[in-house]
Amino acid sequence: MKLGTINHQGRPALVAMKDGGTVLLSELYGSAGLGTPPATMNDLIEGGEGELAKARQAVEGGNATPLDEAGIDWLPPQTRPTKVLGVAFNNMGIRKSAHKDPGVPNFFLKAPSCLTGHGKPVIMEEHYGETIPELELAAVLGKRCKNVSVEEAREAVFGYTITNDVTSHGLKFGLDSIATTREPDLIRPHHLAWRNSHGEDDRDVYFVYHTRSKATDTFGPIGPWLTTADEVGDPNALEVKGWFDGEPFAVDSTSSYRFKVEEVIAEASRYFTLEPGDVICFGTSAKGVGKFPNGHRSVNMHKLSGVIDIEIEGLGRLSNPVVHNWK
């Protein structure tokens, strides 16, 4: 089942895909005699298996008038997560350049306020500098979990969707990073253990805070559809494709992930209480194609304006125009 959220008559409304069209879930509930529908994706998720079964019954047995696709104002399918968790360097093609692999996912947080819907612009300001798209599988969690095992982790997923983890290298290394040279008596082994050292006099300690670079407004396109987990056979083997203005720039697979979906969820749950509706983005797809040999790293949205399309097998297509807002 494919579910989404749109702006309908000035308010968020749940929609579903039925017979290839987009219809209001409220109309499906009404025609099927299923009572009051959930108002938001959080309501549906927190309603548990019972509400999910009603939604499935509504989609299968209800009737509704398809909406005009050209006029749909898409919102993020999940508009109110308590957190959006990302994984850096979770592509084996990129991670091989790491000095030392810590053996666990490298987490960062994106602000929920950066989420934006299908068709909405990714806005570039002049001072952002080099900014790239990142084509990613994302999961929306269906239950609260803490310290779950790898074997249990996928049971916590409500559904899967597509996200573009927009990342500004200009902001990351210009405003979100700082380097210090520590005095010898302040250096500790953990300061240097994660990178190659260049001798006894190398006392440089680096700090990178993924905040503006990852969580600026419009840096989280997501959707349009949230596909329920029962329709995704193996999230670790989905083809991922990206286009810039209709020209392919990346063709990869979630099988390239260094850490599988269930490994990421299990590790995250060791440190964070994962709430129903939380979003986890599992890492970029990086294999380039054509005139984009470095994939997404060849697409500098700060220099280029056009439309970024991302397609993940079975989940649909996410499209967002890149708009420059030079003042």
Secondary structure, DSSP 8 states (H G I E B T S, - for coil): -EEEEEEETTEEEEEEEETTEEEEHHHHHHHTT--S--SSHHHHHHTHHHHHHHHHHHHHH-------GGG--EE-SS---S-EEEEET-BHHHHTT-SS--SS-EEEEE-GGGEE-TT--EEE-GGG-SEE--EEEEEEE-S-BSS--HHHHGGGEEEEEEEE--EEHHHHHHTSEEEEE--GGG--HHHHTTS---STT--EEEEE--SHHHHSTT-EEB-S-EEEGGG-S-TTS-EEEEEETTEEEEEEEGGGBSS-HHHHHHHHHHHS-B-TT-EEEEEE---BBTTBTTGGGG--TTT--SEEEEEETTTEEEEEEEEE---
